[in-house]
Amino acid sequence: MDELRPIRIFLAVADQLSFSGAARVLNLTPATVTRTIATLEGDLGAQLLLRTTRAVSLTADGAAIAARYRPILEEFDAARVEISASRRPDKGRLRINAPLSLGLRLMPQVVEAFRLAYPAIELDLHLTDAFVDIMEADCDLAIRVSGPPSDVSTIWRKLCEVPRHAVAAPALFERVPEPIRPEDIDPAIALSYSETGAAETWTFTKGAAKRVVTAGTGVVSNNGDLLYGLARAGVGITVLPDFLVEPGVASGEVQRVLPDWDLPALWLTLYYPPYVALPPLVATFSTFFEDYLRQTNGLTFLGPSA
């Protein structure tokens, strides 16, 4: 920046204690250095340097200006280096937020492949099931498994739909009747997924038929793995994404409840702050993540392609 150029030249003279030495360091002519210092002193109304035929030294005002501006210039240069690095698509640090359950199952493989492809990109991964405010969170992008977004001030990139079903352990129905219709579900054994502690609402459809069931508040959690563990233990019925429950369904640990009724699918999305254009690092990871899922059948694992 031109505004910082006189300070940069002054600090070079202060370091070298020589106008000609500063000129060599900065690749300028001695006349340019002398003229710049004279202009700076005139603007400040103070003499910054004492000049003799043999030496250059700082005045008290010059020492004060050097002490005040040196750390500012160093911070500016450091910030410029960081910004420059963030403009590169293959080098820098990327902060990613992802859901806990999905992150534990999918992200180790993604990170391994990504680091092999882009070893100069550092990843800072934060896993949480809380729905982060992307404007407040300290992250560059978030991976979300949620309902269709309603926030029009942010950017969403839908990758696929994530089916979900109601499940329970067969042992549960040895002590309570198995529901035949959605309205048969007893809220006392309906385990709720919620961030707020409120009862979850399940909307079942079959053809033109639609039934809305309010789950209970006997057990409420914001973590799918915990709810799945409770369901496997026979505590109750829960509604979860298929990628969490399919291994248990296949092994017989849990079974689908009301298998001929559908529940609204969730969305797997990449969720961004309102960038004018995706920063290069964010674009690099976004493209890699989507390509990785497609090439490794990750989208099949999660659900049908969007």
C-alpha positions in Angstrom: 0.0 0.0 0.0 1.3 3.5 -0.9 0.3 4.8 2.5 2.7 2.5 4.2 5.6 3.0 1.8 7.1 6.1 3.6 7.0 4.2 7.0 8.6 1.1 5.4 11.4 3.3 4.0 11.8 5.1 7.3 12.1 1.8 9.2 14.7 0.5 6.7 16.8 3.6 7.3 16.4 3.1 11.0 17.5 -0.5 10.7 20.4 0.2 8.4 21.3 3.6 10.0 22.1 4.6 6.5 20.2 6.1 3.6 22.3 4.3 1.0 22.0 1.0 2.9 18.2 1.4 3.0 18.2 2.2 -0.7 20.1 -1.1 -1.4 17.7 -3.2 0.8 14.6 -1.7 -0.8 16.1 -1.5 -4.4 15.5 2.2 -4.5 17.8 5.1 -5.4 19.3 7.0 -2.5 17.6 10.2 -3.8 14.2 8.5 -3.5 14.9 7.5 0.1 16.1 11.0 1.0 13.1 12.6 -0.6 10.6 10.2 1.1 12.1 10.8 4.5 12.0 14.6 4.0 8.3 14.4 3.0 7.5 12.2 6.0 9.2 14.5 8.4 7.3 17.4 6.8 4.0 15.6 7.1 4.7 14.8 10.8 6.2 18.2 11.6 9.1 16.5 13.4 12.6 15.5 12.7 13.0 11.7 12.8 16.6 11.3 11.8 19.9 13.0 12.6 22.2 13.1 9.6 26.0 13.7 9.7 28.6 13.0 7.1 29.5 9.9 9.0 26.4 8.5 10.6 22.6 8.5 10.8 20.8 8.2 14.1 17.2 8.3 15.4 15.9 11.4 17.2 13.6 10.8 20.2 10.6 11.4 17.9 12.1 9.0 15.3 12.5 6.3 18.0 8.9 6.7 19.1 7.6 6.5 15.6 9.7 3.4 14.9 8.5 1.7 18.1 4.9 2.5 17.3 4.8 1.6 13.6 7.1 -1.4 13.4 4.7 -3.9 15.0 1.9 -2.5 12.9 3.8 -3.0 9.7 4.8 -6.5 10.8 1.2 -7.4 11.5 0.1 -6.0 8.2 2.8 -8.0 6.3 1.7 -11.2 8.2 -1.9 -10.6 7.3 -1.0 -10.0 3.7 0.9 -13.3 3.6 -2.1 -15.1 5.1 -4.5 -13.5 2.7 -2.2 -14.4 -0.2 -2.1 -18.0 1.0 -5.9 -18.2 1.3 -6.1 -17.2 -2.4 -4.3 -20.3 -3.4 -6.5 -23.3 -4.2 -3.8 -25.8 -3.0 -2.2 -24.3 0.1 -3.5 -22.8 3.4 -5.7 -23.7 6.3 -9.4 -24.7 6.0 -11.8 -24.8 8.9 -14.7 -27.3 8.5 -17.7 -28.0 10.7 -19.5 -31.4 10.4 -22.1 -33.4 12.3 -20.7 -35.8 14.9 -22.3 -39.0 13.6 -21.6 -38.4 10.0 -18.1 -37.1 10.8 -17.0 -40.1 12.7 -18.2 -42.5 9.9 -17.2 -40.6 6.8 -14.7 -37.9 7.5 -11.6 -40.1 8.3 -11.7 -41.6 4.8 -12.4 -38.2 3.2 -9.5 -36.5 5.2 -7.1 -39.3 4.3 -7.8 -39.0 0.6 -7.9 -35.2 0.7 -4.5 -34.9 2.4 -3.0 -37.2 -0.1 -4.3 -35.0 -2.9 -3.6 -31.7 -1.2 -0.8 -32.1 1.4 -0.2 -28.3 1.7 -3.8 -27.7 2.8 -4.2 -27.9 6.6 -7.6 -29.0 7.9 -9.2 -27.9 11.2 -12.3 -30.1 11.8 -14.9 -29.4 14.4 -17.6 -32.0 14.9 -20.9 -31.1 16.5 -24.6 -32.0 16.1 -25.6 -28.5 16.9 -26.8 -26.5 13.9 -24.1 -23.9 13.7 -24.8 -20.3 12.8 -22.3 -20.0 9.9 -22.2 -16.2 10.3 -21.0 -16.6 13.9 -19.1 -19.9 13.8 -15.3 -19.9 13.2 -15.4 -22.0 10.1 -15.1 -21.6 6.3 -17.8 -24.1 5.5 -20.0 -26.6 7.2 -21.3 -30.1 6.2 -24.9 -30.5 7.3 -27.4 -33.3 7.4 -30.7 -31.5 8.0 -34.1 -30.6 6.6 -34.2 -28.3 3.5 -32.6 -25.0 4.4 -34.7 -21.9 5.1 -32.0 -19.3 5.6 -31.9 -17.2 2.5 -28.9 -15.2 3.7 -26.4 -18.1 3.4 -25.3 -20.4 0.5 -26.3 -24.1 0.4 -25.0 -26.8 -2.0 -27.2 -29.8 -2.0 -25.3 -33.1 -2.6 -28.0 -35.7 -2.0 -31.0 -36.7 0.0 -30.6 -38.8 3.1 -33.4 -41.2 3.7 -34.5 -42.0 7.3 -36.8 -44.5 9.0 -38.3 -45.3 12.3 -36.4 -48.2 14.0 -36.6 -50.1 17.3 -35.1 -53.3 18.7 -37.3 -56.5 18.3 -37.1 -56.9 22.0 -39.2 -53.7 22.5 -42.2 -55.4 21.0 -42.0 -58.3 23.4 -43.3 -56.0 26.1 -45.3 -53.4 24.1 -47.5 -53.9 21.0 -45.8 -53.1 17.7 -47.5 -50.1 15.9 -49.6 -51.0 12.9 -50.4 -47.4 12.1 -48.5 -44.2 12.9 -51.2 -43.2 15.4 -50.5 -46.4 17.3 -47.1 -45.1 18.4 -47.0 -44.4 22.1 -45.2 -41.1 22.8 -43.9 -42.7 26.0 -41.6 -44.9 23.9 -40.9 -42.4 21.1 -37.4 -41.0 21.5 -37.0 -37.4 20.3 -34.1 -35.9 18.4 -34.0 -32.2 19.4 -31.5 -29.4 20.2 -34.0 -27.7 22.5 -35.4 -30.6 24.5 -38.8 -30.3 22.8 -40.7 -33.2 21.5 -39.9 -34.2 17.9 -42.6 -34.3 15.2 -42.7 -37.2 12.8 -44.6 -36.9 9.6 -45.5 -40.3 8.0 -46.9 -40.6 4.5 -48.2 -43.5 2.4 -49.6 -42.5 -0.9 -52.1 -39.7 -0.3 -52.3 -40.6 3.4 -50.5 -38.4 5.9 -50.1 -38.8 9.7 -48.3 -36.5 12.1 -47.0 -38.0 15.3 -45.6 -36.1 18.2 -42.8 -38.1 19.9 -42.3 -38.1 23.6 -40.0 -36.1 25.9 -39.1 -39.0 28.2 -35.8 -39.2 26.3 -34.6 -36.3 24.2 -31.1 -36.0 22.7 -29.3 -34.0 20.0 -27.1 -37.0 19.0 -28.2 -39.7 16.7 -25.7 -42.3 17.9 -27.0 -42.0 21.4 -30.6 -42.4 20.2 -29.6 -45.4 18.1 -27.9 -47.0 21.1 -31.1 -46.5 23.1 -33.2 -48.0 20.4 -30.8 -51.1 20.1 -31.2 -51.5 23.9 -34.9 -51.7 23.6 -35.7 -48.3 25.2 -38.0 -47.1 22.4 -38.6 -46.1 18.8 -36.5 -43.4 17.1 -36.3 -41.9 13.7 -32.8 -41.7 12.2 -31.0 -41.5 8.9 -30.4 -44.8 7.2 -26.6 -44.5 7.3 -26.8 -44.7 11.1 -29.2 -47.7 11.3 -28.8 -49.8 8.2 -26.0 -52.0 9.7 -28.3 -52.7 12.6 -31.2 -53.5 10.4 -29.1 -55.8 8.3 -27.8 -57.6 11.4 -31.3 -57.8 13.1 -30.3 -55.7 16.1 -33.0 -53.3 15.1 -36.0 -53.4 12.7 -37.8 -50.8 10.7 -41.1 -49.7 12.3 -44.0 -49.0 9.9 -41.8 -50.0 6.9 -44.6 -49.3 4.4 -44.8 -45.6 5.6 -42.3 -42.9 4.4 -40.7 -40.1 6.3 -39.3 -36.9 4.7 -35.7 -37.3 3.7 -33.0 -35.1 5.1 -30.5 -33.2 2.9 -26.7 -33.6 2.8 -25.5 -30.1 2.0 -22.4 -27.9 2.1 -23.2 -24.8 3.9 -21.3 -21.5 3.4 -21.2 -17.9 4.7 -22.6 -15.5 2.0 -19.5 -15.4 -0.1 -19.6 -13.3 -3.3 -17.6 -16.2 -4.7 -16.3 -19.3 -3.0 -12.7 -18.7 -1.8 -10.3 -21.0 -3.7 -9.6 -23.3 -0.7 -13.3 -23.7 0.0 -14.0 -24.4 -3.7 -11.2 -27.0 -3.7 -12.6 -28.9 -0.8 -16.2 -28.6 -2.0 -15.4 -30.1 -5.4 -13.2 -32.8 -3.9 -15.8 -33.8 -1.3 -18.6 -34.2 -3.8 -16.4 -36.0 -6.3 -15.1 -38.3 -3.5 -18.7 -39.3 -2.5 -19.6 -40.0 -6.1 -16.5 -42.0 -6.9 -16.5 -44.1 -3.8 -20.3 -44.7 -3.8 -20.6 -42.4 -0.8 -23.8 -41.0 -2.1 -25.2 -44.5 -2.3 -24.2 -45.0 1.3 -25.9 -41.8 2.3 -28.9 -41.9 0.0 -30.1 -41.4 -3.6 -28.3 -38.7 -5.6 -29.9 -35.2 -5.8 
